[in-house]
Each structure stands twice: as structure tokens, then as C-alpha cells.
Amino acid sequence: MQVSDLNRRLAERAEIVCRHYLSNGRRVGRYWIVGDARNAPGRSMFVRLRGPNAGKGAAGKWTDAATGEHGDLLDVIRESCGLFEFADVLAEARCFLSLSPSELAPESKHSMTPAPAGSPESARRLFAISKPIHGTMAETYLRARGISAVHETASLRFHPSCYYKPDHDSPRETWPALIAAVTTLHGVITGVHRTWLDPSGRSKAPIDTPRRAMGYLLGNAVRFGPVDDDVLVAGEGIETMLSLRCALPTLPMAAALSANHLAAMALSSSLRRLYIARDADAAGDTVQAILLQRAETAGIEAIPLSPRLGDFNEDLHVFGLDTLRAALRIQLAPEDVSRFLLLPATVV
């Protein structure tokens, strides 16, 4: 209720909020246009300045057309101020609105309605209270996997003490975790994927199932880059797709999290070419066949990308980035080599 009230009050002052926290933007009609929620210059993010208090078209709601991210004005405050703790976001919002904590006390006495375990709402709340990965243990973990490209990773966050239960009857534990948002083609969060980490940050946590997903996954994916581009690389694992982004940093990618979900992943109507980043196993063979058929039916060109080892993260970790680039160069469509493949100056 406290969050709801703050959002309502901020939305009533949407243009003032934008002028303060998104000062690099400007008003265009009924929208505030800026580069992103971190106040970068540009025109890809738009904030609705007028509208109803809630629901579709509500004032204060924003969408970033470049990344598919969306949110409310509390998200703007969090991102533009670089705040990690949700309590700090609330405190900043109260300060901006010149509110004392006591003004919200009557509503804050009522706790937020618990979300059903494993539900999309529970997933959205977990993602909301997590923080960006830069400078965190999650970034350390990715770099230990050989992944140096962590740009456009708004779909990834870090939680320092994420709940974990080995089974229904076991006591609850807490471990640091890499949190990944699972979204629709329109950027709606329907679930999250959790990778629990060892406290050193150098590996996954020493637990039975260090990876788990919750929410609605079928048809959806963890996305990197714009979702409405004409070319996409789709694969299973988050680390697999981030490894490919080290060599193809501007090519949009999607991690479906499993072979079955990759086979059923929704394809954008704007898609012209689909690269299938298959794993080198029997499930990868099956996924490739299914996606080739689906793409053909939809009029989309589909091209498999095959690793030398089990997956592209193994290739990156064992052979290095230059070898990965060389292997991808002969598998990409010729026009995509110059468009997407990052080559060092010495490579011809």
C-alpha cells in the first residue's frame, strides 16, 4: 500500500518527476522522451505524463523501445539515482514529494498481500528488489565463466540473499543469486530464473539444484537487446547467450532456459532471420529440427549455430574469444558478418 500510494503521488506529478530525474530528456506531446531510465541522452524511452491512475495507459508508466524494459516512476528513481536497496528508493521518493514517513504510516501498517509462491507476481517482486549486476558477485560469476560483455543486461540482477529450499520439508536457506527476468515479446515479466552462487562469486553454489525458474516460462525468454529487430539468436542457457554476445555484441539474443522452452519460444512478427544457438546434444538436435520447421512455416530464414564443444560458453572458456569469432564468421549469413561480428583490427 505504501508503494501504491507513492506511485500515485509521483504519477500526479509525472512531468515534474521527469524534469528532475530524467533531465536529459524533453517533453513531446503527452510523453517525456529520454535515452533510458538512467537518464542517458536519447529518444528510446518514453514516459506517459497523463492518463488514468492505474491500468493501461496510466500516467507515470514508461517503456524503453530499445530494450523492451518498462516500469513506473519508482523504477525511474531507482535507476537514475543508482539505488540498490528498495528502502532507499522509497526514502528518495518521500524526500522528493516532501513527505515524512508518518504521512504514509496509516497505509504502511497494512502489509503487502503475499504473492503465491512461484507465481509471476512473486517473480516480479523478486526482480524488483534485486539490484543491477554491475560491480556485484553476479558480474564476478559471469567473468569467471569467461563472459566479459555485460552490456545491455537490464534483464539480469543480483540478490545477495535469495531464498532456497532443497525440498518442501527442508529448512529455508539463503544464498547470493543471479536473477534473470523472463519476459514476453512485449517486455512483460512473467517469471525469473535464479542461479544461486558460491559466496566467492567464482562458481555456482554447492547445492543440489543451483538453477531454478519460477513463473510462466512457455513461449517467453530472458532477452538481451531489442526484441523487435529483424535478426535474433535464440538458445537455451543464459551463459551460452552471453558468451555469443562477447563476439556479437549488437545482435539481439534470447535465452529460453531449456531445450523444450526453446522449441516453443514465441517469434516476433518482425523477425526475418533466426539463428538457433543449439547445444551439442540430442536435445539440441530435436530443438533445431522443430525451430527450422516453425521458422519455415512463418517465412523466417533459420540458420543453426553449432559449438565445437558442448555449448558456446564452453567454446569461449576453452578456446577464447578470437577462436569463437572465427567459428561464428563461417556460420553467419554474409551480410550479418559485417553488421554484427566484432572483429579485432588484425583479423581480415
C-alpha distance (Angstrom), angle and dihedral (degrees) to the residues before:
residue distance angle dihedral
M1 . . .
Q2 3.80 . .
V3 3.78 90.4 .
S4 3.79 92.0 46.4
D5 3.79 92.1 51.5
L6 3.79 93.5 47.6
N7 3.79 91.5 49.4
R8 3.80 90.8 50.3
R9 3.79 92.4 50.4
L10 3.80 92.0 46.6
A11 3.80 91.5 48.3
E12 3.79 90.3 53.8
R13 3.82 86.5 58.9
A14 3.81 96.4 35.9
E15 3.80 97.4 139.9
I16 3.81 92.5 47.0
V17 3.82 89.6 49.4
C18 3.81 90.6 50.7
R19 3.80 93.7 47.6
H20 3.80 89.3 52.6
Y21 3.82 103.0 40.8
L22 3.82 100.6 23.6
S23 3.79 98.1 40.8
N24 3.81 93.2 151.1
G25 3.81 90.3 67.1
R26 3.77 134.8 70.9
R27 3.78 139.9 -147.1
V28 3.80 118.0 -94.9
G29 3.79 111.9 -180.0
R30 3.79 109.2 -58.3
Y31 3.82 93.6 -12.1
W32 3.77 139.9 74.3
I33 3.83 109.1 -136.6
V34 3.81 122.5 -155.7
G35 3.81 140.0 143.1
D36 3.80 99.3 -99.5
A37 3.80 144.2 -36.8
R38 3.81 89.8 -79.3
N39 3.84 89.3 65.0
A40 3.79 97.3 -106.3
P41 3.82 115.6 161.4
G42 3.78 113.8 -101.5
R43 3.78 144.4 82.2
S44 3.81 107.4 -102.0
M45 3.82 98.9 96.8
F46 3.80 122.4 64.7
V47 3.81 127.9 -173.0
R48 3.80 120.1 -158.1
L49 3.81 108.1 -126.2
R50 3.80 98.1 -172.4
G51 3.76 134.1 34.2
P52 3.81 144.0 91.8
N53 3.79 122.0 -36.7
A54 3.80 93.0 -108.6
G55 3.77 143.3 4.1
K56 3.78 129.5 35.0
G57 3.79 113.7 2.2
A58 3.81 94.2 10.4
A59 3.78 118.1 168.4
G60 3.80 113.5 -101.4
K61 3.81 95.0 30.0
W62 3.79 115.1 126.1
T63 3.78 139.8 -171.2
D64 3.80 130.4 -162.9
A65 3.81 106.2 -145.9
A66 3.81 92.0 -164.4
T67 3.80 96.9 57.2
G68 3.80 104.9 17.8
E69 3.82 90.6 -120.9
H70 3.77 118.4 144.4
G71 3.77 137.4 173.1
D72 3.79 147.3 127.2
L73 3.78 136.6 -77.0
L74 3.81 93.7 -82.7
D75 3.80 86.4 61.0
V76 3.82 88.5 51.5
I77 3.80 90.5 53.3
R78 3.80 91.7 47.8
E79 3.79 95.4 48.9
S80 3.81 99.3 38.7
C81 3.81 92.4 48.2
G82 3.80 94.7 40.7
L83 3.80 92.6 -125.8
F84 3.80 119.7 168.5
E85 3.81 104.2 -176.4
F86 3.81 117.4 68.3
A87 3.81 90.1 -142.5
D88 3.81 88.1 60.9
V89 3.81 90.2 52.0
L90 3.80 90.6 53.4
A91 3.79 91.2 46.8
E92 3.82 91.5 50.9
A93 3.82 91.1 48.8
R94 3.81 91.4 50.3
C95 3.79 90.4 48.8
F96 3.80 91.7 50.4
L97 3.80 90.9 49.5
S98 3.83 90.8 44.9
L99 3.79 90.1 -121.6
S100 3.78 125.9 149.4
P101 3.82 118.3 -141.4
S102 3.80 89.3 -111.7
E103 3.81 91.2 63.2
L104 3.80 88.9 66.6
A105 3.79 96.1 37.6
P106 3.84 97.4 101.3
E107 3.80 91.5 57.8
S108 3.80 96.2 36.4
K109 3.81 90.0 60.8
H110 3.78 87.2 74.3
S111 3.75 112.6 73.9
M112 3.78 121.3 -134.4
T113 3.79 112.8 -91.5
P114 3.81 107.5 -97.3
A115 3.80 113.8 -110.4
P116 3.82 117.2 -131.5
A117 3.81 110.9 -96.5
G118 3.78 111.9 -96.8
S119 3.81 93.7 11.7
P120 3.82 125.5 133.1
E121 3.82 89.0 -110.1
S122 3.79 90.6 53.8
A123 3.80 88.6 49.1
R124 3.81 92.3 50.4
R125 3.79 91.7 50.5
L126 3.81 92.0 50.5
F127 3.79 91.1 50.2
A128 3.82 91.5 47.0
I129 3.81 94.2 55.1
S130 3.80 93.2 46.0
K131 3.79 121.2 88.1
P132 3.83 135.7 -131.0
I133 3.80 113.5 -77.5
H134 3.80 99.0 -126.7
G135 3.80 110.3 115.9
T136 3.81 93.0 4.7
M137 3.78 136.0 112.4
A138 3.81 88.3 -98.2
E139 3.80 90.5 63.3
T140 3.80 89.4 47.3
Y141 3.81 89.4 53.5
L142 3.81 93.0 50.8
R143 3.79 92.6 48.1
A144 3.81 89.2 50.4
R145 3.82 85.9 58.2
G146 3.81 89.4 55.3
I147 3.82 94.0 -101.3
S148 3.79 110.3 137.8
A149 3.82 97.9 158.6
V150 3.79 106.7 85.7
H151 3.81 97.9 152.9
E152 3.81 121.6 131.0
T153 3.79 90.9 18.7
A154 3.80 98.7 142.0
S155 3.81 86.7 130.1
L156 3.82 89.4 64.9
R157 3.79 126.6 72.9
F158 3.78 139.7 164.0
H159 3.80 129.8 -124.1
P160 3.83 116.3 -169.6
S161 3.82 95.9 -153.9
C162 3.78 112.3 22.6
Y163 3.81 116.9 173.6
Y164 3.80 118.6 -107.5
K165 3.81 129.8 -179.1
P166 3.82 118.4 -173.9
D167 3.80 88.9 -152.2
H168 3.79 141.1 -19.3
D169 3.80 95.3 -82.1
S170 3.82 98.6 42.3
P171 3.80 123.8 96.1
R172 3.78 117.6 -99.7
E173 3.79 117.7 -98.5
T174 3.82 131.4 -168.8
W175 3.80 125.6 -136.6
P176 3.79 133.3 165.3
A177 3.80 110.3 -98.2
L178 3.77 144.8 -168.0
I179 3.81 105.6 -128.8
A180 3.82 119.5 -156.8
A181 3.81 123.7 -169.7
V182 3.80 116.1 -131.5
T183 3.81 108.6 -151.0
T184 3.77 143.2 177.7
L185 3.80 122.3 -116.9
H186 3.81 86.4 -90.4
G187 3.81 94.5 55.2
V188 3.81 98.0 -104.6
I189 3.81 111.2 148.3
T190 3.80 109.1 -125.8
G191 3.80 99.4 164.7
V192 3.78 146.7 -16.2
H193 3.78 135.8 -123.9
R194 3.80 117.6 -141.3
T195 3.81 125.5 -155.8
W196 3.79 108.4 -173.1
L197 3.80 112.7 -146.6
D198 3.76 137.6 -148.8
P199 3.83 109.4 -109.9
S200 3.81 88.5 -112.9
G201 3.79 88.7 62.8
R202 3.80 90.7 -135.7
S203 3.80 98.0 105.4
K204 3.79 145.3 3.2
A205 3.79 117.5 -68.3
P206 3.84 116.6 -85.2
I207 3.81 93.7 -111.3
D208 3.80 133.5 117.6
T209 3.81 97.6 -104.1
P210 3.82 110.0 19.4
R211 3.82 91.1 171.5
R212 3.80 124.3 59.8
A213 3.77 136.2 154.5
M214 3.78 130.6 -155.6
G215 3.79 135.5 -172.4
Y216 3.80 128.7 34.0
L217 3.81 109.9 -26.2
L218 3.80 105.8 160.2
G219 3.80 110.7 110.4
N220 3.81 92.2 1.8
A221 3.80 133.7 95.4
V222 3.81 148.4 -177.1
R223 3.81 102.9 -93.3
F224 3.80 134.1 -153.3
G225 3.79 118.3 -169.3
P226 3.82 127.8 -2.7
V227 3.80 118.3 -22.4
D228 3.80 97.7 -151.6
D229 3.81 99.1 59.7
D230 3.79 122.5 120.2
V231 3.81 95.3 -118.9
L232 3.82 127.5 51.5
V233 3.80 138.4 173.2
A234 3.81 113.6 -148.4
G235 3.78 126.2 -171.7
E236 3.78 143.0 145.9
G237 3.80 113.3 -101.6
I238 3.79 131.4 50.6
E239 3.81 92.3 -134.1
T240 3.81 90.1 48.6
M241 3.79 92.8 55.7
L242 3.80 94.5 42.1
S243 3.81 88.4 52.6
L244 3.79 89.8 55.8
R245 3.81 90.0 48.5
C246 3.80 88.8 60.7
A247 3.82 86.6 67.6
L248 3.83 98.9 27.0
P249 3.82 101.5 37.3
T250 3.81 98.2 165.7
L251 3.80 99.5 40.1
P252 3.83 112.3 103.7
M253 3.79 113.7 -119.0
A254 3.79 139.7 -172.2
A255 3.81 130.4 -160.1
A256 3.81 111.3 -155.0
L257 3.86 91.6 -172.2
S258 3.83 97.6 -132.5
A259 3.79 140.9 32.2
N260 3.81 93.2 -108.6
H261 3.79 92.9 49.9
L262 3.80 91.7 45.9
A263 3.80 90.1 55.4
A264 3.83 89.9 52.8
M265 3.82 98.9 40.0
A266 3.82 115.0 135.3
L267 3.81 114.5 -111.9
S268 3.81 121.4 -143.9
S269 3.80 118.6 -116.5
S270 3.82 88.2 -128.5
L271 3.80 92.9 58.3
R272 3.81 115.6 119.2
R273 3.81 101.7 166.0
L274 3.81 129.5 25.4
Y275 3.79 122.8 -164.4
I276 3.79 112.7 -158.5
A277 3.82 109.4 -148.7
R278 3.77 95.1 -160.0
D279 3.79 126.6 -171.4
A280 3.80 114.9 -123.7
D281 3.80 98.6 -109.9
A282 3.81 140.8 86.2
A283 3.81 92.0 -84.8
G284 3.79 89.0 53.1
D285 3.82 90.0 54.2
T286 3.80 90.6 52.5
V287 3.80 94.2 47.0
Q288 3.78 91.1 49.4
A289 3.79 92.3 53.2
I290 3.82 93.2 47.7
L291 3.80 95.3 47.1
L292 3.80 92.5 45.5
Q293 3.80 88.8 55.7
R294 3.81 94.2 44.5
A295 3.80 91.9 48.3
E296 3.79 92.8 48.5
T297 3.80 90.6 51.4
A298 3.82 90.2 50.8
G299 3.79 93.7 46.8
I300 3.82 93.3 -111.1
E301 3.79 122.2 138.8
A302 3.82 108.5 -124.7
I303 3.82 123.9 -160.9
P304 3.82 123.7 -178.4
L305 3.80 119.2 -134.8
S306 3.80 111.8 -155.1
P307 3.82 126.6 -163.2
R308 3.80 123.2 -141.3
L309 3.82 91.6 -130.8
G310 3.80 130.3 24.7
D311 3.81 97.3 -55.1
F312 3.79 140.3 -17.6
N313 3.79 94.4 -89.4
E314 3.79 89.0 59.1
D315 3.80 89.2 49.0
L316 3.80 92.1 50.7
H317 3.79 93.9 45.1
V318 3.82 95.8 46.2
F319 3.81 104.2 33.2
G320 3.81 102.9 25.2
L321 3.79 135.0 -126.8
D322 3.82 99.0 -68.9
T323 3.80 92.1 54.8
L324 3.81 90.6 47.0
R325 3.80 90.1 51.7
A326 3.80 91.3 50.7
A327 3.81 92.1 49.6
L328 3.81 92.1 49.4
R329 3.78 93.9 46.5
I330 3.80 93.1 67.7
Q331 3.82 92.3 45.6
L332 3.81 99.4 49.9
A333 3.78 125.0 87.1
P334 3.84 107.1 -97.5
E335 3.81 94.2 -113.3
D336 3.80 91.0 52.3
V337 3.80 93.4 55.0
S338 3.79 92.5 68.5
R339 3.80 92.6 34.9
F340 3.79 100.9 50.2
L341 3.81 114.7 5.2
L342 3.80 113.4 101.6
L343 3.80 106.7 -144.9
P344 3.79 127.5 -178.8
A345 3.79 116.0 -117.8
T346 3.80 92.0 -107.1
V347 3.81 93.6 58.5
V348 3.80 117.2 89.5
